[in-house]
């Protein structure tokens, strides 16, 4: 009987006080209007409340919130990929001419 009571108390605390590892939605990374890429993140983030499990905001500014009706439909966003033609990091084809001398 004591064991059952302990399990019920633990279940109640886990459910109501959110002492669990339950995770929310993943906010995908996005490219902002200045061309800066922001990495995606798992809701809730460290500074959010435990009930902020929904990815909210707009395609150009995403954050975690607790209101399901404010959920961002990330599938409609077109700025969720890094720029593929970024010449700073793009691979370049290089031709190397070498002479092999056999002695």
N, C-alpha and C positions, 0 to 999 in steps of 0.2 A: 504494500500500500504506500509506503514511504517513497519507494522508487517511482511509482506512478505519479505521485504528487510532485516529485522533483522534475520529472519529464514534462509534466504540464506547466510548471512554473518556468522552466527553461524555454519551452515552446512559446509561451505567452511573451516572455521578455524578447525573444528573437523576433517574433512577429511584430510586436507593438513598438519596441525600442530600436528596431532595425539593427540588431547586433549580428548581422550575417554578412556573408561575402556576396550577397546578391548584387548584381551589376545592372546598370541601365543600358541605354542605347549607346552606340558608338557614333560620334560626330565625325564625319569624314573630313579630311584635310581640304583646304580650299585656297584659291588664288584671290586676293583682295583687289580692290580697284586700283591700287598702286602697283600691282604686279608682284606683291610679296606672297610667298606660299606659307600657309599656316598648317602645321601638322595636325592630324586628327587626334582625338582624345576620347577616352571612355568616360561616360557619365556615371555617377557624379565625380567631379574632379575633387582634389584635396580640399579646396576652399569652399565647395558647395555644401549645402545641407544634404542629409542622407536621402531625402525624398526627391531631389533634383535628378531624376533618372531619364528624362526625356531631352532629346536634342532639339533646341528651339532657336529662334532668331530668323535670320535671312540667309540667303545663299552666300552673301559677302561678309556676314558676321554671325558666327554660331556660338551657342553657349548652352549650358544645361539648365533646365527648369523643372518645376514640379507639375506644370499644367498640361495635361494631355491634349487639350484643345488648342494649345499654342505650338504643338509639334511641327517642326519643319519637315516637309516632304523632300528629303534630300535627293530623291530620284528625279526631281524636276530641275535640279541645279546643273548648270553646264560648266561651272568653274571649279570642279572638284578634282582636276588633274593638274600636275605640274606642267609648265610650258615645255613642250617637247623639243622646240627648236631653239632652246637656250644655248647660244653659241659658247657661253663661258664653260659649260660642262659637256657639250655635245662631243661625241666621238668623231674624229676626223680620219679620213682615209689617208694614209701616208705610204708613199712608194719608197722603198729602200733599195737602192742599187748597190750591189756589193760585188766585189771581185774575189773569187776564190782562186788562190794560186796553189797549184799542185806541184810539189817538188819531187 
